[in-house]
Amino acid sequence: MHDPTREPTRPPPPPIRVVSVPAGDVEFARFVRTAASDRAGPALLEARLRSRYPRARVRPNELSGLDAALYAYRDGRWEPSRSS
């Protein structure tokens, strides 16, 4: 029998994908993964990143048709990859 006092259990939402920029900075990417491990929202994630990277910015993907993602910019903005 259905018990209306019990809330149905829902699985946790899937982790949001976080893209770190620049992609080649392995240390920054590792720090981003650790800081985002509890599904922190953009503002909290940005605050955590700024503890080590003061210019860091976190922005949600705003392009329609793409998967939900956050972009974590180490230097506050996108920069093209530097080739050797």
SESESE-179127 format. One record per atom (N, C-alpha, C, O): residue number from 1; residue in one letter; chain; atom name; y, x, z. Coordinates in nm, 4 decimals. Layout:
// residues N
num_residu_chaine_atome_py_px_pz
NUM_a_A_CA_Y_X_Z
...
END
This chain:
// residues 84
num_residu_chaine_atome_py_px_pz
1_m_A_N_-0.1176_0.0833_0.0000
1_m_A_CA_0.0000_0.0000_0.0000
1_m_A_C_0.1252_0.0887_0.0000
1_m_A_O_0.1260_0.1956_0.0611
2_h_A_N_0.2276_0.0452_-0.0666
2_h_A_CA_0.3525_0.1212_-0.0771
2_h_A_C_0.4314_0.1138_0.0530
2_h_A_O_0.4515_0.0056_0.1082
3_d_A_N_0.4755_0.2285_0.1013
3_d_A_CA_0.5560_0.2356_0.2226
3_d_A_C_0.7009_0.2608_0.1805
3_d_A_O_0.7334_0.3729_0.1415
4_p_A_N_0.7897_0.1600_0.1871
4_p_A_CA_0.9285_0.1764_0.1420
4_p_A_C_1.0097_0.2718_0.2284
4_p_A_O_1.1184_0.3124_0.1873
5_t_A_N_0.9619_0.3088_0.3453
5_t_A_CA_1.0372_0.4005_0.4312
5_t_A_C_1.0158_0.5459_0.3910
5_t_A_O_1.0899_0.6342_0.4342
6_r_A_N_0.9161_0.5704_0.3099
6_r_A_CA_0.8893_0.7082_0.2665
6_r_A_C_0.9542_0.7341_0.1322
6_r_A_O_0.9387_0.6569_0.0375
7_e_A_N_1.0255_0.8416_0.1258
7_e_A_CA_1.0856_0.8835_0.0001
7_e_A_C_0.9778_0.9503_-0.0847
7_e_A_O_0.8962_1.0259_-0.0321
8_p_A_N_0.9764_0.9240_-0.2130
8_p_A_CA_0.8792_0.9939_-0.2963
8_p_A_C_0.9155_1.1423_-0.3028
8_p_A_O_1.0331_1.1785_-0.3076
9_t_A_N_0.8154_1.2252_-0.3028
9_t_A_CA_0.8421_1.3686_-0.3126
9_t_A_C_0.8608_1.4045_-0.4587
9_t_A_O_0.7867_1.3592_-0.5460
10_r_A_N_0.9593_1.4851_-0.4828
10_r_A_CA_0.9889_1.5297_-0.6185
10_r_A_C_0.9716_1.6801_-0.6241
10_r_A_O_1.0022_1.7509_-0.5281
11_p_A_N_0.9232_1.7278_-0.7351
11_p_A_CA_0.9132_1.8729_-0.7472
11_p_A_C_1.0531_1.9328_-0.7528
11_p_A_O_1.1469_1.8674_-0.7985
12_p_A_N_1.0677_2.0560_-0.7068
12_p_A_CA_1.2007_2.1182_-0.7141
12_p_A_C_1.2429_2.1347_-0.8596
12_p_A_O_1.1585_2.1488_-0.9481
13_p_A_N_1.3728_2.1329_-0.8841
13_p_A_CA_1.4176_2.1505_-1.0222
13_p_A_C_1.3792_2.2901_-1.0715
13_p_A_O_1.3676_2.3830_-0.9915
14_p_A_N_1.3601_2.3049_-1.1996
14_p_A_CA_1.3258_2.4380_-1.2502
14_p_A_C_1.4426_2.5327_-1.2280
14_p_A_O_1.5583_2.4906_-1.2286
15_p_A_N_1.4127_2.6593_-1.2085
15_p_A_CA_1.5235_2.7540_-1.1895
15_p_A_C_1.6088_2.7592_-1.3154
15_p_A_O_1.5577_2.7537_-1.4273
16_i_A_N_1.7376_2.7697_-1.2956
16_i_A_CA_1.8271_2.7782_-1.4101
16_i_A_C_1.8232_2.9219_-1.4614
16_i_A_O_1.8164_3.0173_-1.3838
17_r_A_N_1.8276_2.9346_-1.5893
17_r_A_CA_1.8238_3.0665_-1.6509
17_r_A_C_1.9612_3.1314_-1.6326
17_r_A_O_2.0645_3.0686_-1.6556
18_v_A_N_1.9602_3.2576_-1.5912
18_v_A_CA_2.0849_3.3323_-1.5747
18_v_A_C_2.0786_3.4525_-1.6678
18_v_A_O_1.9867_3.5340_-1.6599
19_v_A_N_2.1765_3.4622_-1.7552
19_v_A_CA_2.1855_3.5715_-1.8510
19_v_A_C_2.2878_3.6710_-1.7974
19_v_A_O_2.4027_3.6350_-1.7717
20_s_A_N_2.2460_3.7956_-1.7806
20_s_A_CA_2.3406_3.8953_-1.7300
20_s_A_C_2.4005_3.9735_-1.8466
20_s_A_O_2.3316_4.0093_-1.9421
21_v_A_N_2.5304_3.9985_-1.8360
21_v_A_CA_2.6068_4.0673_-1.9397
21_v_A_C_2.6838_4.1803_-1.8734
21_v_A_O_2.7617_4.1546_-1.7816
22_p_A_N_2.6648_4.3043_-1.9164
22_p_A_CA_2.5922_4.3468_-2.0355
22_p_A_C_2.4415_4.3490_-2.0113
22_p_A_O_2.3945_4.3787_-1.9014
23_a_A_N_2.3684_4.3173_-2.1156
23_a_A_CA_2.2229_4.3071_-2.1058
23_a_A_C_2.1575_4.4407_-2.0735
23_a_A_O_2.0491_4.4437_-2.0152
24_g_A_N_2.2201_4.5487_-2.1097
24_g_A_CA_2.1608_4.6804_-2.0882
24_g_A_C_2.1753_4.7362_-1.9481
24_g_A_O_2.1183_4.8412_-1.9182
25_d_A_N_2.2495_4.6696_-1.8616
25_d_A_CA_2.2681_4.7191_-1.7247
25_d_A_C_2.1546_4.6642_-1.6378
25_d_A_O_2.1623_4.5537_-1.5842
26_v_A_N_2.0491_4.7452_-1.6258
26_v_A_CA_1.9280_4.7025_-1.5550
26_v_A_C_1.9559_4.6764_-1.4067
26_v_A_O_1.9021_4.5814_-1.3498
27_e_A_N_2.0381_4.7584_-1.3446
27_e_A_CA_2.0702_4.7403_-1.2026
27_e_A_C_2.1446_4.6084_-1.1791
27_e_A_O_2.1144_4.5355_-1.0846
28_f_A_N_2.2417_4.5787_-1.2654
28_f_A_CA_2.3150_4.4535_-1.2534
28_f_A_C_2.2214_4.3343_-1.2740
28_f_A_O_2.2270_4.2372_-1.1985
29_a_A_N_2.1360_4.3413_-1.3755
29_a_A_CA_2.0418_4.2322_-1.4030
29_a_A_C_1.9497_4.2080_-1.2836
29_a_A_O_1.9208_4.0932_-1.2498
30_r_A_N_1.9042_4.3141_-1.2205
30_r_A_CA_1.8175_4.3010_-1.1026
30_r_A_C_1.8938_4.2339_-0.9885
30_r_A_O_1.8401_4.1462_-0.9209
31_f_A_N_2.0183_4.2747_-0.9673
31_f_A_CA_2.0998_4.2159_-0.8613
31_f_A_C_2.1263_4.0675_-0.8899
31_f_A_O_2.1252_3.9854_-0.7982
32_v_A_N_2.1498_4.0339_-1.0159
32_v_A_CA_2.1714_3.8940_-1.0550
32_v_A_C_2.0474_3.8113_-1.0234
32_v_A_O_2.0583_3.7034_-0.9653
33_r_A_N_1.9292_3.8611_-1.0612
33_r_A_CA_1.8053_3.7866_-1.0342
33_r_A_C_1.7865_3.7621_-0.8854
33_r_A_O_1.7483_3.6524_-0.8449
34_t_A_N_1.8130_3.8631_-0.8039
34_t_A_CA_1.7990_3.8485_-0.6590
34_t_A_C_1.9004_3.7476_-0.6055
34_t_A_O_1.8656_3.6609_-0.5254
35_a_A_N_2.0249_3.7589_-0.6495
35_a_A_CA_2.1314_3.6700_-0.6004
35_a_A_C_2.1096_3.5253_-0.6433
35_a_A_O_2.1552_3.4331_-0.5757
36_a_A_N_2.0404_3.5047_-0.7551
36_a_A_CA_2.0193_3.3699_-0.8079
36_a_A_C_1.8828_3.3122_-0.7711
36_a_A_O_1.8483_3.2027_-0.8155
37_s_A_N_1.8058_3.3835_-0.6917
37_s_A_CA_1.6673_3.3430_-0.6660
37_s_A_C_1.6542_3.2083_-0.5951
37_s_A_O_1.5495_3.1443_-0.6047
38_d_A_N_1.7572_3.1645_-0.5248
38_d_A_CA_1.7492_3.0353_-0.4543
38_d_A_C_1.8220_2.9229_-0.5281
38_d_A_O_1.8585_2.8217_-0.4684
39_r_A_N_1.8428_2.9419_-0.6587
39_r_A_CA_1.9072_2.8408_-0.7442
39_r_A_C_2.0526_2.8147_-0.7039
39_r_A_O_2.1004_2.7015_-0.7115
40_a_A_N_2.1211_2.9185_-0.6618
40_a_A_CA_2.2615_2.9038_-0.6231
40_a_A_C_2.3423_2.8526_-0.7421
40_a_A_O_2.3138_2.8868_-0.8568
41_g_A_N_2.4411_2.7721_-0.7143
41_g_A_CA_2.5310_2.7246_-0.8188
41_g_A_C_2.6237_2.8359_-0.8638
41_g_A_O_2.6247_2.9438_-0.8046
42_p_A_N_2.7020_2.8104_-0.9688
42_p_A_CA_2.7878_2.9144_-1.0245
42_p_A_C_2.8852_2.9766_-0.9244
42_p_A_O_2.9017_3.0986_-0.9237
43_a_A_N_2.9495_2.8967_-0.8409
43_a_A_CA_3.0498_2.9506_-0.7473
43_a_A_C_2.9850_3.0407_-0.6426
43_a_A_O_3.0360_3.1491_-0.6139
44_l_A_N_2.8738_2.9971_-0.5857
44_l_A_CA_2.8058_3.0782_-0.4848
44_l_A_C_2.7475_3.2044_-0.5467
44_l_A_O_2.7558_3.3119_-0.4872
45_l_A_N_2.6893_3.1928_-0.6641
45_l_A_CA_2.6349_3.3103_-0.7316
45_l_A_C_2.7460_3.4103_-0.7613
45_l_A_O_2.7281_3.5304_-0.7412
46_e_A_N_2.8599_3.3623_-0.8084
46_e_A_CA_2.9723_3.4518_-0.8368
46_e_A_C_3.0185_3.5232_-0.7097
46_e_A_O_3.0461_3.6431_-0.7132
47_a_A_N_3.0269_3.4522_-0.5993
47_a_A_CA_3.0681_3.5145_-0.4731
47_a_A_C_2.9689_3.6232_-0.4319
47_a_A_O_3.0091_3.7302_-0.3861
48_r_A_N_2.8424_3.5963_-0.4479
48_r_A_CA_2.7411_3.6976_-0.4140
48_r_A_C_2.7530_3.8203_-0.5027
48_r_A_O_2.7441_3.9333_-0.4546
49_l_A_N_2.7730_3.7987_-0.6310
49_l_A_CA_2.7841_3.9119_-0.7227
49_l_A_C_2.9085_3.9944_-0.6937
49_l_A_O_2.9065_4.1169_-0.7054
50_r_A_N_3.0162_3.9277_-0.6559
50_r_A_CA_3.1414_3.9995_-0.6293
50_r_A_C_3.1344_4.0867_-0.5043
50_r_A_O_3.2204_4.1726_-0.4846
51_s_A_N_3.0345_4.0662_-0.4205
51_s_A_CA_3.0186_4.1552_-0.3051
51_s_A_C_2.9895_4.2977_-0.3505
51_s_A_O_3.0214_4.3933_-0.2798
52_r_A_N_2.9296_4.3121_-0.4670
52_r_A_CA_2.8995_4.4451_-0.5213
52_r_A_C_2.9775_4.4751_-0.6488
52_r_A_O_3.0107_4.5904_-0.6763
53_y_A_N_3.0065_4.3721_-0.7258
53_y_A_CA_3.0769_4.3860_-0.8530
53_y_A_C_3.2019_4.2983_-0.8477
53_y_A_O_3.1967_4.1818_-0.8871
54_p_A_N_3.3143_4.3524_-0.7995
54_p_A_CA_3.4345_4.2722_-0.7725
54_p_A_C_3.4901_4.1963_-0.8933
54_p_A_O_3.5588_4.0958_-0.8749
55_r_A_N_3.4631_4.2406_-1.0145
55_r_A_CA_3.5156_4.1726_-1.1334
55_r_A_C_3.4171_4.0718_-1.1926
55_r_A_O_3.4459_4.0106_-1.2955
56_a_A_N_3.3017_4.0538_-1.1289
56_a_A_CA_3.1983_3.9648_-1.1830
56_a_A_C_3.2490_3.8214_-1.1953
56_a_A_O_3.3271_3.7736_-1.1131
57_r_A_N_3.2024_3.7550_-1.2995
57_r_A_CA_3.2326_3.6130_-1.3219
57_r_A_C_3.1031_3.5440_-1.3606
57_r_A_O_3.0163_3.6050_-1.4230
58_v_A_N_3.0896_3.4184_-1.3243
58_v_A_CA_2.9728_3.3391_-1.3618
58_v_A_C_3.0235_3.2120_-1.4282
58_v_A_O_3.1083_3.1409_-1.3742
59_r_A_N_2.9701_3.1855_-1.5453
59_r_A_CA_3.0124_3.0683_-1.6214
59_r_A_C_2.8883_2.9955_-1.6740
59_r_A_O_2.7923_3.0594_-1.7170
60_p_A_N_2.8905_2.8622_-1.6705
60_p_A_CA_2.7795_2.7872_-1.7315
60_p_A_C_2.7906_2.7912_-1.8837
60_p_A_O_2.8994_2.8055_-1.9395
61_n_A_N_2.6768_2.7786_-1.9486
61_n_A_CA_2.6752_2.7676_-2.0936
61_n_A_C_2.7377_2.6340_-2.1300
61_n_A_O_2.6931_2.5299_-2.0818
62_e_A_N_2.8385_2.6352_-2.2129
62_e_A_CA_2.9072_2.5118_-2.2494
62_e_A_C_2.8851_2.4733_-2.3947
62_e_A_O_2.9532_2.3849_-2.4466
63_l_A_N_2.7902_2.5393_-2.4609
63_l_A_CA_2.7617_2.5067_-2.5998
63_l_A_C_2.6553_2.3980_-2.6051
63_l_A_O_2.5487_2.4124_-2.5453
64_s_A_N_2.6830_2.2915_-2.6747
64_s_A_CA_2.5862_2.1819_-2.6820
64_s_A_C_2.4660_2.2247_-2.7649
64_s_A_O_2.4765_2.3083_-2.8547
65_g_A_N_2.3539_2.1665_-2.7334
65_g_A_CA_2.2318_2.1953_-2.8070
65_g_A_C_2.1545_2.3152_-2.7564
65_g_A_O_2.0451_2.3431_-2.8055
66_l_A_N_2.2085_2.3862_-2.6598
66_l_A_CA_2.1391_2.5018_-2.6049
66_l_A_C_2.0865_2.4688_-2.4660
66_l_A_O_2.1367_2.3783_-2.3994
67_d_A_N_1.9855_2.5425_-2.4233
67_d_A_CA_1.9297_2.5224_-2.2899
67_d_A_C_2.0347_2.5516_-2.1837
67_d_A_O_2.1268_2.6306_-2.2047
68_a_A_N_2.0187_2.4859_-2.0693
68_a_A_CA_2.1097_2.5117_-1.9570
68_a_A_C_2.0946_2.6567_-1.9126
68_a_A_O_1.9835_2.7064_-1.8944
69_a_A_N_2.2050_2.7217_-1.8962
69_a_A_CA_2.2031_2.8616_-1.8526
69_a_A_C_2.3366_2.8946_-1.7889
69_a_A_O_2.4388_2.8321_-1.8172
70_l_A_N_2.3329_2.9935_-1.7031
70_l_A_CA_2.4547_3.0528_-1.6490
70_l_A_C_2.4668_3.1918_-1.7088
70_l_A_O_2.3665_3.2588_-1.7330
71_y_A_N_2.5884_3.2341_-1.7321
71_y_A_CA_2.6141_3.3690_-1.7805
71_y_A_C_2.6873_3.4445_-1.6709
71_y_A_O_2.7932_3.4020_-1.6247
72_a_A_N_2.6304_3.5561_-1.6299
72_a_A_CA_2.6891_3.6411_-1.5262
72_a_A_C_2.7481_3.7637_-1.5954
72_a_A_O_2.6752_3.8461_-1.6507
73_y_A_N_2.8787_3.7744_-1.5918
73_y_A_CA_2.9496_3.8833_-1.6573
73_y_A_C_2.9877_3.9881_-1.5529
73_y_A_O_3.0680_3.9605_-1.4638
74_r_A_N_2.9311_4.1067_-1.5634
74_r_A_CA_2.9583_4.2136_-1.4669
74_r_A_C_3.1063_4.2483_-1.4616
74_r_A_O_3.1617_4.2684_-1.3536
75_d_A_N_3.1707_4.2555_-1.5780
75_d_A_CA_3.3104_4.2974_-1.5856
75_d_A_C_3.4057_4.1805_-1.6097
75_d_A_O_3.5201_4.2010_-1.6501
76_g_A_N_3.3589_4.0583_-1.5851
76_g_A_CA_3.4445_3.9415_-1.5950
76_g_A_C_3.4554_3.8796_-1.7321
76_g_A_O_3.5150_3.7729_-1.7469
77_r_A_N_3.3993_3.9439_-1.8332
77_r_A_CA_3.4079_3.8902_-1.9692
77_r_A_C_3.2992_3.9512_-2.0560
77_r_A_O_3.2369_4.0509_-2.0196
78_w_A_N_3.2778_3.8896_-2.1706
78_w_A_CA_3.1798_3.9402_-2.2653
78_w_A_C_3.2342_4.0636_-2.3335
78_w_A_O_3.3520_4.0704_-2.3687
79_e_A_N_3.1469_4.1611_-2.3519
79_e_A_CA_3.1811_4.2810_-2.4295
79_e_A_C_3.0661_4.3101_-2.5230
79_e_A_O_2.9500_4.2945_-2.4851
80_p_A_N_3.0961_4.3521_-2.6441
80_p_A_CA_2.9877_4.3846_-2.7371
80_p_A_C_2.9068_4.5033_-2.6867
80_p_A_O_2.9579_4.5886_-2.6141
81_s_A_N_2.7804_4.5075_-2.7262
81_s_A_CA_2.6952_4.6201_-2.6876
81_s_A_C_2.7490_4.7476_-2.7508
81_s_A_O_2.7976_4.7479_-2.8639
82_r_A_N_2.7390_4.8532_-2.6761
82_r_A_CA_2.7815_4.9826_-2.7293
82_r_A_C_2.6598_5.0530_-2.7863
82_r_A_O_2.5592_5.0704_-2.7176
83_s_A_N_2.6692_5.0931_-2.9114
83_s_A_CA_2.5568_5.1659_-2.9710
83_s_A_C_2.5796_5.3142_-2.9546
83_s_A_O_2.6933_5.3611_-2.9490
84_s_A_N_2.4701_5.3872_-2.9471
84_s_A_CA_2.4796_5.5326_-2.9241
84_s_A_C_2.5146_5.6067_-3.0496
84_s_A_O_2.5265_5.7292_-3.0477
END
